[in-house]
Structures are given as structure tokens and as C-alpha cells.
Amino acid sequence: MPDQEHVVILGAGFGGLELAACLSAALPERLTITLIDHNHGFTFGFSKLDVLYGRQTPEQVEISYDAVAMPGVEFRREHITAIDPAARRVVTDAATYDADILVVALGADYNHAATPGFVEGGFEFYTVAGAQRLCERLETFDGGDVLLAILGVPFKCPPAPYEAALLLHEHLVAKGVRAATNIELMTPMPSPIPVSASASAAIVEALAAHQIRYTPDTRVTSLDVKKGQASFRGGSRRFDLFIGVPVHRVPDVVAQSGLTETGNDGWVAVNPKTLQTPFPNVYAVGDCADAPVPRAGVFAESAARTAAAHIIATLTGAGEVPAYDGSGACYLEFGDGLVGKVDANFLGGPQPVAPLRGPSAEYAAEKLQWADERRARWFVNPPQQRLPAATERLSPSRPARRATSP
């Protein structure tokens, strides 16, 4: 039997978990896999909307990483302090890891301070804590001007702001204060999903049907909290409640590693066909990588499958494998229990395609089945996601191999 190869995966989101699952299933006797993340558990992105609108609590949507169950995979709950891609060495607050193959899947962080006034006077729902804080604010909200703004591009899960606006309408109707509320969604993008005219048109039509003002090609640059005004080039807008999608950035430890390039706006440069970085046997998948696809869990997952196929081929001499096609299915909540599905393929044809199917109750059930399949694939005895009614409102891992003390 050949010596075991050590694969170190940084980040246990969609990309890291799927990569670990693929490698574990393909070469369980050949690989030692170390999966590192500082968080206590995994949360599906759409679950933050469940927290925001009181469908579930933060505790209910988190799946503990103690439940990671894949042959040959060691999960380590540690904080990564340094990455040396040339040496394929990773330093954490607990150990140092030397990898034969290194995969960076650390996602994107948020730069709330990039928009002056946002920290002091804004709310966000892109973190579980932020969603819970905004949920508590909505409990006391009795009407006024709500401005929901996308503060920078790229950002995770392009449909999420539109889902949040449509579900906010539904929430305020149920609370009895919708008639006293104006809702506006402001974005620097020309359309919700630029590669799909049909999906964009359906979203804009849904916003209009729910009397949500839609303002494209406009980016909020600062907030005046005392005056309750959001400024943008050429004007300003007053608000009683400001909800923002924060500016995204690569995690600091990745920015300091030498993996990022100024020409890529600070993201990790990768070969779009293989997800390899310029460093030998170093890959990057998911939101931190500058692959020409949206930042979303489904694309991190498909990128991980491609990276896994290339790693397996390299180790086994299996030959060429298909290039990354940038495919994935995103689900989009329209309210009233209806969900649409966008089947996207960004790199597999002459041009990107992303048709919208639905919305329907059937896709709502399919979305939960999709999540349950991933729970079963990545975790042992994971909780199942329940399907809430449309108007329902609810006010030590083992030592890793090849690790030495720092």
C-alpha cells in the first residue's frame, strides 16, 4: 500500500464539507484528511432567513461539527493564524499542519466598516447573530421607511436580498403594519440575476406586486444615523430601518498568505477549470476563490467536486477529468410558501444560463429535501429540516495526524 497522503482542508462550509466527503468516499485507505474550522457548527445560508423571521432559533439551525462523520476525516475546531501556500503549511492556535495537498475553503468575511455609519445604525442578516438581532428589532417595528441595500459586489447568495424583501412584506402583513411601511430595495447591480433575463424579470415583477420599490444601479456609500439618511451618488434616501448586505472581503488570514492578487480585487486567483492556485497542490474553492461564478454554497459545492476529481486523478494517475462547469441550483423564496428554482450553468456552454422554474410549493419541499441529503452525506444523525407554514412565526475531536505543537 502506498504511503498515505495528507490533505488539509481549511473551512468546513459547503466547499470544505463536500470536498472531504468526495475524497473520503474515493480514497479512504489512501488519504488522511484534516478538516479545520473555528466555528462550532454548520448552518445552511437559507436558515438565516428562518432565524430572521422567527421560524427557527439560532440553536435549531446549527449542526454541530462534532457530528462530522466521514471515514479518514479528522475535524479540528481551531483558529487558523497563518497559511504558507509555498510550503503547504498551516498554523493554528493549537498546532501546525504540513499538507501534501492543501485546499482553502474559508469563504468570505464581512467588512461592515466599509460603509460609514453601517456599524452604528444598520442591521444585517448574513450572519446568524445579525439575523437574530434584526428579528428582535422587527418585533418592535411599527411602521416607517425600510431601506434594504446591497452595499457591494460580489456578495454571497445573490437571491437572498430579494427573498428577504419579499418575506419582510409577508412578515409585516401578518403583524398588521405593512400599510404603514414603505419598503425599498437598492442595489448596485443592473438586475437581480444579470445572466438570466427571465429570472430577473420574475423577481422584479414579484417586488412590484408586493409594492416594494426596486432601485437598481445605485450603491449606498454612507449612512447618517442621526438624520436617518442613506447617501448614494446623486442623492440620498431617508430610513427608519436600514438593512444592508455588507461589503464582502477575503478573510484576513488568506489575504496575509500571499494567495491573493491585487488584480483579482483581493480574492484568490484560481485556474477556473481545475480550481488550482498558482502554488503546486494548493486549491481554493468557494467564496474566497475568484472563479467566474456567483458566491453561493451550491457553487462552492460543485467547485469542491471538481477539485476532488483533480486531486484523485493526480494521486491515482487516472488521467484528465472534466473541467469545472460552474453549475448549481439555487432556491428562491417568494413568500406564501412558494419557492422558485434557478438552474444555473456558468461555464459549461457558450454563455451562462440560469432559467427560473416555479415558484411552487413543490420546490419548497424539494429545497428541504436537498438540504436533508447534505445533512445525511456530511453528518451522523443530523436533525431534519422541518417545513414551516407560510405564516408560522415562533416569537472534543480526536488528535489530528501530522500535527505538532507550534
Secondary structure as GFF3:
##gff-version 3
##sequence-region A 1 406
A	DSSP	beta_strand	5	10	.	.	.	ID=ss1
A	DSSP	alpha_helix	14	26	.	.	.	ID=ss2
A	DSSP	beta_strand	31	37	.	.	.	ID=ss3
A	DSSP	beta_strand	41	42	.	.	.	ID=ss4
A	DSSP	alpha_helix	47	52	.	.	.	ID=ss5
A	DSSP	alpha_helix	58	61	.	.	.	ID=ss6
A	DSSP	beta_strand	63	64	.	.	.	ID=ss7
A	DSSP	three_ten_helix	65	67	.	.	.	ID=ss8
A	DSSP	beta_strand	73	77	.	.	.	ID=ss9
A	DSSP	beta_strand	80	84	.	.	.	ID=ss10
A	DSSP	beta_strand	89	92	.	.	.	ID=ss11
A	DSSP	beta_strand	96	98	.	.	.	ID=ss12
A	DSSP	beta_strand	101	104	.	.	.	ID=ss13
A	DSSP	beta_strand	109	111	.	.	.	ID=ss14
A	DSSP	three_ten_helix	112	114	.	.	.	ID=ss15
A	DSSP	alpha_helix	118	121	.	.	.	ID=ss16
A	DSSP	alpha_helix	128	140	.	.	.	ID=ss17
A	DSSP	beta_strand	144	150	.	.	.	ID=ss18
A	DSSP	alpha_helix	160	175	.	.	.	ID=ss19
A	DSSP	three_ten_helix	178	180	.	.	.	ID=ss20
A	DSSP	beta_strand	181	186	.	.	.	ID=ss21
A	DSSP	alpha_helix	197	209	.	.	.	ID=ss22
A	DSSP	beta_strand	212	215	.	.	.	ID=ss23
A	DSSP	beta_strand	220	224	.	.	.	ID=ss24
A	DSSP	beta_strand	229	232	.	.	.	ID=ss25
A	DSSP	beta_strand	235	238	.	.	.	ID=ss26
A	DSSP	beta_strand	241	245	.	.	.	ID=ss27
A	DSSP	beta_strand	247	249	.	.	.	ID=ss28
A	DSSP	alpha_helix	252	255	.	.	.	ID=ss29
A	DSSP	three_ten_helix	262	264	.	.	.	ID=ss30
A	DSSP	beta_strand	282	284	.	.	.	ID=ss31
A	DSSP	alpha_helix	297	316	.	.	.	ID=ss32
A	DSSP	beta_strand	327	335	.	.	.	ID=ss33
A	DSSP	beta_strand	338	345	.	.	.	ID=ss34
A	DSSP	beta_strand	356	360	.	.	.	ID=ss35
A	DSSP	alpha_helix	361	378	.	.	.	ID=ss36
A	DSSP	beta_strand	403	404	.	.	.	ID=ss37
###
